[in-house]
Amino acid sequence: MHIGVIGATGTIGSRIVTEALDRGHQVTAFSRDVSSRQENRENIRWKQVDVTETGSVAAVLPGLDVLISGFGPGNAANDPADAVARAIADPGIYARAATALLTALEGFPRVRLIVVGGAASLELEPGRVFADSDELLHAAIDGFGLPREYAAALRGHGDALNLFRTSNRLWTYLSPAVEITPGERTGRFRIGGDQPVMDAEGRSRISAEDAAVAVLDEAEIPRFVQRRFTIGY
């Protein structure tokens, strides 16, 4: 398949690129700035795109089978503090990106979209979303050492998910585990729907490498078209 990856230099996006190449797919990697990018791997090319601009997204869609978006403001892999500051300053950017993606796909109805979003929109129980509880949300943010203003960005992911849920495009939304960090590629994890997958210690966690495995599994064999899913150990 020909797979496009937005946010290809990020923590998750870069691992999605590697996983796709390792599986023999052709990859077009998208970033805001590719002017200084050097690449020596086969079956990959780099292009610039602005995920918040419909025209920019539509221009790169021809020839793609699947578009994967790991978009985030800034680059959390290179400068996490800047990425957090950008998300706090503009939490509506996730909804704007969702709108641009969905609008661009209107002209390419056969291209599937997989979005890697946030975990705060997962449900604690049916009908009760994690982000609805200030206490739980602030506790999670404090645990990650982030400013509490970051709650607006976490809720911004939920706004984007709601936009996807009203669309008839071929979208899939992955809410990864609450704890997602670089780690080991095990290929062993559990899949859930709208509620987090917890391990024996009561933690919702996944490595970025295994998140990439889950995304490519979905790209190759779609199981969650027009649905959200989550993963965890």
TANORRA-V849756 format. One record per residue. N is the residue number from 0. RES is the residue in three letters. NEAR is the number of other C-alpha atoms within 8 Angstrom. Layout:
n->(N;N)
res->(RES;RES)
near->(NEAR;NEAR)
This chain:
n->(0;1;2;3;4;5;6;7;8;9;10;11;12;13;14;15;16;17;18;19;20;21;22;23;24;25;26;27;28;29;30;31;32;33;34;35;36;37;38;39;40;41;42;43;44;45;46;47;48;49;50;51;52;53;54;55;56;57;58;59;60;61;62;63;64;65;66;67;68;69;70;71;72;73;74;75;76;77;78;79;80;81;82;83;84;85;86;87;88;89;90;91;92;93;94;95;96;97;98;99;100;101;102;103;104;105;106;107;108;109;110;111;112;113;114;115;116;117;118;119;120;121;122;123;124;125;126;127;128;129;130;131;132;133;134;135;136;137;138;139;140;141;142;143;144;145;146;147;148;149;150;151;152;153;154;155;156;157;158;159;160;161;162;163;164;165;166;167;168;169;170;171;172;173;174;175;176;177;178;179;180;181;182;183;184;185;186;187;188;189;190;191;192;193;194;195;196;197;198;199;200;201;202;203;204;205;206;207;208;209;210;211;212;213;214;215;216;217;218;219;220;221;222;223;224;225;226;227;228;229;230;231;232)
res->(MET;HIS;ILE;GLY;VAL;ILE;GLY;ALA;THR;GLY;THR;ILE;GLY;SER;ARG;ILE;VAL;THR;GLU;ALA;LEU;ASP;ARG;GLY;HIS;GLN;VAL;THR;ALA;PHE;SER;ARG;ASP;VAL;SER;SER;ARG;GLN;GLU;ASN;ARG;GLU;ASN;ILE;ARG;TRP;LYS;GLN;VAL;ASP;VAL;THR;GLU;THR;GLY;SER;VAL;ALA;ALA;VAL;LEU;PRO;GLY;LEU;ASP;VAL;LEU;ILE;SER;GLY;PHE;GLY;PRO;GLY;ASN;ALA;ALA;ASN;ASP;PRO;ALA;ASP;ALA;VAL;ALA;ARG;ALA;ILE;ALA;ASP;PRO;GLY;ILE;TYR;ALA;ARG;ALA;ALA;THR;ALA;LEU;LEU;THR;ALA;LEU;GLU;GLY;PHE;PRO;ARG;VAL;ARG;LEU;ILE;VAL;VAL;GLY;GLY;ALA;ALA;SER;LEU;GLU;LEU;GLU;PRO;GLY;ARG;VAL;PHE;ALA;ASP;SER;ASP;GLU;LEU;LEU;HIS;ALA;ALA;ILE;ASP;GLY;PHE;GLY;LEU;PRO;ARG;GLU;TYR;ALA;ALA;ALA;LEU;ARG;GLY;HIS;GLY;ASP;ALA;LEU;ASN;LEU;PHE;ARG;THR;SER;ASN;ARG;LEU;TRP;THR;TYR;LEU;SER;PRO;ALA;VAL;GLU;ILE;THR;PRO;GLY;GLU;ARG;THR;GLY;ARG;PHE;ARG;ILE;GLY;GLY;ASP;GLN;PRO;VAL;MET;ASP;ALA;GLU;GLY;ARG;SER;ARG;ILE;SER;ALA;GLU;ASP;ALA;ALA;VAL;ALA;VAL;LEU;ASP;GLU;ALA;GLU;ILE;PRO;ARG;PHE;VAL;GLN;ARG;ARG;PHE;THR;ILE;GLY;TYR)
near->(7;11;14;12;16;15;14;14;9;12;10;12;16;11;11;15;12;8;11;13;12;7;6;6;11;11;14;12;14;14;14;7;7;10;4;5;6;4;5;4;5;4;8;10;8;10;9;9;12;9;12;11;9;12;7;10;14;11;7;7;11;7;5;11;10;13;14;12;12;14;9;10;8;8;12;13;8;6;9;9;7;10;13;10;8;10;13;11;6;8;12;8;11;12;12;10;12;12;11;13;12;11;9;12;12;8;7;9;9;6;12;12;11;14;11;12;11;11;10;13;13;12;12;9;7;7;5;8;13;12;13;7;8;7;6;9;13;10;8;8;13;10;7;6;6;8;7;8;7;12;11;9;13;14;12;13;14;11;10;13;10;8;11;11;8;6;7;5;10;11;12;14;13;13;14;14;14;9;8;10;7;8;7;7;8;6;6;6;10;8;9;10;8;9;11;15;13;11;10;5;5;6;8;13;12;15;12;13;13;14;12;13;12;9;11;11;9;10;9;6;6;8;5;9;8;12;9;11;13;15;16;15;11)
